[in-house]
Amino acid sequence: MKIQRALATLFVALFAVAAFAQEPWRELDEQLYPTDVSYDARIPTPEAFLGRPLGAAPVRHHELVDYIEAVAALSDRLTVEVAGYSHERRPILFVVATSAENQQRIDEIKARHVGLSEPSVDEAMPTDMPVVTWLNYGVHGAESSGMDASLPTIYYLAAAQGPVADRLLRESVILVTAVFNPDGHAYRAAWMDAYGSRFPNADPNHIEHQYDGRMARTNHYGFDLNRQWMSVTQPEARAWMRKWHEWRPNVSVDYHEMGSQQTYYFAPGVPTRTHPLIPAEAYQLISEVVAPSEAILDEQARLYFHGDRYDHFFLGKGAGFPLVNGGVGILHEASAARGVELETPNGIRTYRENILKHFRTSIGNAMGAVENRERLLAFQKSFYDRASERAAAHPVKAYVFCAPGDTARTRHLVDLLSFHRIEVYHLARPLSANGKAFGTCDAYIVPMDQPQHTLIRAMFDRMTEFEDKTFYDVSTWTVPLAFGVDHAPLSARQYNGDLLGAPASAEFRAAPVPDAPAYAYAFAWDEYYAPRALNRILQAGLHARVSLKPLAVRTTRGPVELGRGAVVVSFDRQPMSSTEIHGIVQSIAREDGVVVHSLISGRSAISPRGPDVGGQFFHSLSAPEVLLVTGRSMDWYNAGEIWHLLDQRMGMRVTLVDRDRLGAVDFHRYTHIVFAGGRFSGGAPAYTGRLRAWVDAGGTVIGIRQGARWLREQVLDYGSSSVATSAGDADLEGGDSPGDDASAEPERFPYAEKERRDPLQVVGGTIFAVDLDNTHPLGFGYAHREIAVMKNTSELMHRPANPYASVMVYATPPLLSGYASPENQDALAGTAALIAERKGSGSVILFADDPNFRGTWYGTNKLFMNALFFSTAFDPPRS
């Protein structure tokens, strides 16, 4: 049916070409297709299919899908499948292109190729094995020339004829993913169609060029999918990364756009900004593979560059992840035209020009892979064959981890590791390491001697020493710290094979069915999905209370001890029967995996020491009604992470409101208003007075990053002098600040030192240790006081006078992994990371850092959920 629809679209489009030719579009005369080959006349060009030149208007997602399916139906060189779907239910196509002969034995080729990355496969290198090249387009929807470039690439692979094309298809398998981010692309295309003109307008002020690039860059929930190669929390990334692992390409190429005043970048990046786990041979192979692309651009006299500010450090994106998986990753960045054409200091930049460069370098990189086929295949095989050798030389022999009381977080971590072909086992017997006991909880172990040894190190290593202190992205990504699990490295003395139990599975495990109702129900707050369970209860209109002290209860299965934060649902004056409540807690056990205890008495199991179930050290809870502030001035990544957490994981309704509309909103409809990071001016908008009154009346306002600074200044009235400042404002030489002495001359530095000195002023995506007061309601559900946070700003919050308000402070010293200058570490140590103040009947909660960072920081998600459910469960000091 799909093929019939695609062919029908082609039939209609062929009749549209002549009509389109009469339209007064600017002449797009760049020669798109190489002229040194002939083309199969049976295969329609993208222009013939679309009825317009490429670059005259954005290609809609459905047009891209229809074209690829139509060409695949006509060509014996291509197969196409749907790899998965986006949040907005758009298909992500995956194309396998190779010669017709190779297609006949494609399963054999794939199996033998995958065998190169399995040291257990004892097979000599086949001389006729094709090299595998992965071309991915459109991970950032706003940078859509790559997506449009996939069409001429597909056309060339299906239709090009002659010795060059024959060799390319005979000696390689080319995998095309179109398109990585269909939802972001659809947003950009809709804007362009809405404001596109009959005559292209290159004026940068024209509205066509003013779309919100963040919304188009990201997926539905504001996630940057190019930061998802390792974390794979989004369905789009899961879809294409599943195919990536299925094929394990030798060369992976990623197409993007950058600022309009630049030229054209492609790898390799700055040599000193290369992650130390990346093999030197991989870096050298990049230079060899891109040589044909350099020749193409040289022939066309087009400007390009390597290096400059781009790096190979963060391993969680398309240019980095392949380099620790036995392949090479190549990033391409074209100077954005944003619309059809754009005025720039370098002249008119056209959309078609970018399509041309991305298309021609796609073929160039594929040919570069062919010309280095034997080296790339030998490198891949050697990379995995020597994994055991690298493991033997490494002092860490295994990692062990667990999360006491929380099976969901460890399950998500096991799922992530298993997704990336990392072997995980149950811990066979208890052990102690790094002062932590493993085995009393559901513990797992990851041996280092396995094919993915290097990737394990990329995910578990901590780094604090760096050759070059300038980073394009975060400086570290230590996964067990992100998940907030207890973990420890095991040395050769501590590790032996008898620690390995059964292979671990990431399958969801339902909790036991709760016993029939007796007196009340209760569950601990430790589990990751306990907030989702509580929300079910509150949304059903039930009364629930949270224990402010540790609780010992009498249950149908004997005494049970629950920590602070335990939720109790009694049968006293509930709006529904105990049988109906039993149905709800059965859903909680089945769908949330939370153990629900059936209480038989209100008396403490350790009376008279412990609180009774009806005691005073409980706080009544109500269902949160959350307003999340969004808009162009807000950090869309930060806001999207919150939206995704509540909507997708916790099943909670959240209202998104543009910050420019807050003046017209009735705050009293909501219990919580969340200000994420963003751009905040120093002044107070007209609604600030109403916001303060709403907090005084019982509302809770939550600030994250720059939002915390603004709220502290405008709502808590701390004043700008004691508000968050920049850690980098401290004198970098350790003496008095020049501002302290009116007679001191301001310092002068040569501008050439700017890039070296700039890192002293920033915290480059660093993991810090914080001391959490886990007796505070905002710390409920945490077994330990020390947890890890991701910090990527240098702003700090001074601790307020209220001695109970600093729920989290940065440790001394704070650094766990990543780069932060010693000056910033000193300035941040001991300052507040989370402040919770009562104001009137309401609360103000301020996070210095993003507790939901990139949807991967499972370890601090609960802090944010606590800020929603327990925001008024604490009291101010008496004086």
PyMOL commands that set and color helices and strands:
alter all, ss='L'
color gray80, all
select helices_A, chain A and resi 2-21+46-50+61-74+100-104+106-115+145-159+163-170+182-195+207-209+213-217+225-227+235-247+271-273+280-289+291-299+321-324+351-371+373-385+387-393+407-419+453-460+479-483+497-499+530-539+578-592+636-649+659-664+667-669+688-696+706-714+720-722+727-729+738-740+751-761+777-779+822-828+853-855+858-869
alter helices_A, ss='H'
color red, helices_A
select strands_A, chain A and resi 38-39+78-85+91-97+131-137+160-161+172-178+251-258+264-266+328-335+341-344+347-350+398-402+425-427+431-433+436-438+444-447+486-490+500-503+520-523+544-547+551-555+558-562+567-570+597-599+618-621+626-630+654-658+672-675+700-704+725-726+766-772+786-791+795-796+806-817+832-839+842-847
alter strands_A, ss='S'
color yellow, strands_A
deselect
rebuild
show_as cartoon
